[in-house]
Amino acid sequence: QMQLVESGGGLVQAGESLSLSCTASELAFPFTYYTMGWFRQAPGKEHELVAAIARNGHMTYYPDSTEGRFSISREDTKNTVYLKMNELKPEDTAVYYCAADYTADRVGSYYSTTRSDYRYWGQGVQVTVSS
């Protein structure tokens, strides 16, 4: 069973930056077989996909809420995916989760924006942005 562990959360002020990391272990298949995503959940709200990166490391997705401010990347030799968050806003406050979607049967540029497609999830890290 794939294990995902996030790190890097914390408390920052509005306008500041924060970087998150997520490292996978207990992999049944190479890390390169997985599309990776970062989701967040604010109190009382549904999970929201904030970034996704395809297996090829080039195709990425951002919703309007994070486009231009967040950047996702992956380092396959370290089984790690990163999320760099710039110009943080109070509305970015949430628990951030790393998630993995096995997509080896699809083209390398594929990614899903559907939460249920991501089978493996980390425990989450808190990100709090004060105004």
C-alpha positions in Angstrom: 0.0 0.0 0.0 1.5 3.3 -1.1 2.2 5.7 1.7 2.3 9.4 1.2 3.8 11.8 3.8 3.4 15.6 3.5 5.6 18.2 5.1 6.2 21.9 5.1 2.9 23.3 6.4 2.7 26.2 8.8 1.5 29.7 9.6 2.4 32.6 7.3 1.2 36.1 6.6 -0.8 37.1 3.5 1.5 37.7 0.6 4.2 35.3 1.8 5.3 32.0 0.3 5.3 28.4 1.5 6.5 25.2 0.0 5.1 21.7 0.6 6.7 18.4 -0.1 5.2 14.9 -0.3 7.3 11.7 -0.4 5.9 8.3 -1.3 7.0 5.0 0.1 5.8 1.4 0.1 5.3 1.6 -3.6 4.1 -1.4 -5.5 5.0 0.3 -8.8 7.5 3.0 -9.7 6.6 6.5 -8.7 6.6 7.4 -12.4 3.5 5.3 -12.8 1.5 7.8 -10.8 -0.1 11.2 -11.6 0.2 13.3 -8.5 -2.2 15.9 -7.1 -2.4 18.4 -4.3 -5.9 18.9 -2.8 -7.0 21.1 0.1 -10.0 21.2 2.4 -11.0 24.2 4.3 -13.4 23.9 7.3 -16.9 23.1 6.1 -15.9 22.8 2.5 -15.3 20.0 0.0 -11.9 18.9 -1.1 -10.5 21.1 -3.9 -7.8 20.1 -6.3 -5.2 22.9 -6.3 -2.6 21.4 -8.6 -1.9 18.2 -10.5 1.1 16.9 -12.5 1.1 14.2 -15.1 3.6 11.4 -15.1 5.7 13.1 -17.8 6.3 16.0 -15.4 5.4 18.6 -18.0 1.6 18.6 -18.1 0.2 20.4 -15.1 -3.2 21.6 -14.0 -4.3 24.5 -11.8 -7.8 25.8 -11.2 -8.4 29.6 -11.4 -8.0 29.9 -7.7 -4.3 28.9 -7.8 -3.3 29.6 -11.4 -0.2 31.9 -11.4 0.4 31.6 -7.7 1.0 27.9 -7.1 3.5 25.6 -8.9 3.6 21.8 -8.7 6.7 19.8 -9.6 8.0 16.3 -9.1 11.3 14.7 -8.5 10.9 11.0 -9.5 14.3 10.0 -8.3 13.2 10.9 -4.8 9.6 9.8 -5.1 8.6 13.3 -4.2 6.1 15.9 -5.4 6.3 19.6 -4.4 3.9 22.5 -4.2 5.3 26.0 -4.2 2.7 28.5 -3.0 3.3 32.2 -3.6 1.2 35.3 -2.8 -0.7 33.4 -0.2 -4.1 34.7 0.8 -6.2 34.0 3.9 -8.6 32.0 1.7 -5.8 29.6 1.0 -6.0 28.5 4.6 -6.8 24.7 4.6 -5.5 21.3 5.2 -3.4 20.3 2.2 -3.3 16.7 1.0 -1.0 15.0 -1.4 -2.7 12.3 -3.5 -1.7 9.7 -6.2 -3.5 8.3 -9.1 -2.2 5.2 -10.9 -2.2 6.2 -14.6 0.4 3.9 -16.1 -2.3 2.6 -18.5 -2.7 6.1 -19.9 -0.5 8.5 -21.9 2.2 10.2 -19.9 0.5 13.6 -20.2 -2.7 12.5 -18.6 -4.0 13.8 -15.3 -7.4 13.7 -13.6 -9.2 16.5 -11.9 -11.6 14.1 -10.2 -11.0 13.4 -6.5 -12.2 9.8 -6.6 -9.6 8.9 -9.2 -6.9 9.5 -6.6 -6.6 6.3 -4.7 -3.8 7.1 -2.3 -3.8 10.0 0.1 -1.5 11.5 2.7 -2.6 12.6 6.2 -2.5 16.2 5.3 -0.7 19.3 6.6 -2.2 22.5 7.9 -1.6 25.8 6.0 -2.8 28.9 7.8 -2.5 32.3 6.2 -3.1 35.3 8.4 -4.3 38.6 7.1 
